[in-house]
Each structure stands twice: as C-alpha cells, then as structure tokens.
Amino acid sequence: MKATELLHRDHETVDKALEQIRTGNTGSKTRGEVVAEVVRDLSVHAAIEEQILYPLVREFMPDHEAEILEDLEEHHVMKVLVKELADMRTDDDRFIAKVIVLSEIVEHHVDEEESELFPAMEQRFDGDELEDLGESLEKAKSMAPTRPHPHGPDEPPANLANVAVGLLDDLAVLIAAITYVLNHLQPTGSVQPPPGPLPRDDRLDGRDPIEPIRWRSMPAIERSPCLAAWR
C-alpha cells in the first residue's frame, strides 16, 4: 500500500471514531472504549509521521519545510488534548467540548495534508517509492508509542527514543494486566470475574487486560528507518 493511501486510511479511521464519540453512536462499544481507540490510533499515527514521513519530506521536498513545522505544532496540540481525554471521564461536563475541539484540529490537519502534502508526494516520488515508504510506515506502527507524550521530542534523532517509550507503554499495560489478575484471583487460583463490565482503566488504554502484549525490539539505526533505506 502506498504511503498516501495508508495515511488516508488512518485519517478515515480516526475521523469515524471521533464522530462516534460526538454522536454517542458507538455500537456495541462504550464511549470510553472508542476514546481508547482514538488515543492509541492518533498516538501511533503521529509517531510514524514524525519519525519517518516528516524527516523524509524535509530532506527531499524542502519547499514544504514550513508546512511540516506547522504540522508538528498541530501534532503537539493534538497530543495535549488526547492526553487530557485519556484522563477524563466520559460524563465530565467538558468531555464533548474537548472532543469537538480535537475533531476540528484533526480535520484541519487532515485537510492540509491530503490537499497539499499528499499530491506533492505523488509528484515527487514514483509508485514504487511510495509503496516502500508505506511499508516502512506500517512496520513503524509496531514500535510506536500507544499513548500521547506531548512533551517528548518530535524530530530526529531525539524522537527515535520514542521507540523505547512505545515499549514502556506496553510494559505499563502488562503490569496493569498482571495487577488485575492478581487482584481477582480466587483461592483455587482461577480468576474471579468482575460483577459487571470491566471499568475503563486509562493505564490499559481501554484494552482488555488479558490481550496479548506484542514484544518489540528497538532497531539499531541512527536515523529514521525510511531515510536510512532511501539512501
């Protein structure tokens, strides 16, 4: 899949989830579960753009430098809002207002990327190069942070440390899962099911605490995987 197609798919996924939260039409999921999906998806999407896409554009498409700097600032604002949403109850008086503001920023960000940056990328790179870039972005998702870190670095080489942050995010999920299991053990050693639906735990990113944790390794590279491959 070409990079522009992959990123467009991400945009559509987040847009649909934000609309579900605003309208309350979340199907079989709770609002909290959909919020957890937005937290994860936006965090991962921002990370792969910052680690791979934006450095590549700045190197091979210098005319778009100002646009990328603006994108980085928009990412920062989005991360702040996403972090606040992750820590907020869905019945908070300001919850929907914060979702609406986040939706507006995401919409503006997506419109600029898809109307300006993506067409320019289609002109600058051929189909095979965009396919290679898409593969690099897809692989990077498995190493990206799953929670927002608005005060972390967003430019290379410092932001490659976010790979380790991604590992720590998953470690936090694992620790919370182990704690949950230990707290619900019966004397026989079996797990005591909760009396009702499992309450949302922000430490778990809204995921089932028994969900398998994917262990990931940090790449031994000095720059983004995409830039290193394109040399």
Secondary structure, 3 states (H helix, E strand, C coil): CCHHHHHHHHHHHHHHHHHHHHHCCCCCCCHHHHHHHHHHHHHHHHHHHHHHHHHHHHHHCHHHHHHHHHHHHHHHHHHHHHHHHHCCCCCCCCHHHHHHHHHHHHHHHHHHHHHHHHHHHHHHCCHHHHHHHHHHHHHHHCCCCCCCCCCCCCCCCHHHHHHHHHHHHHHHHHHHHHHHHHHCECCCCCECCCCCCCCCCHHHCCCCCCCCCCCCCCCCCCCCHHHHHHC
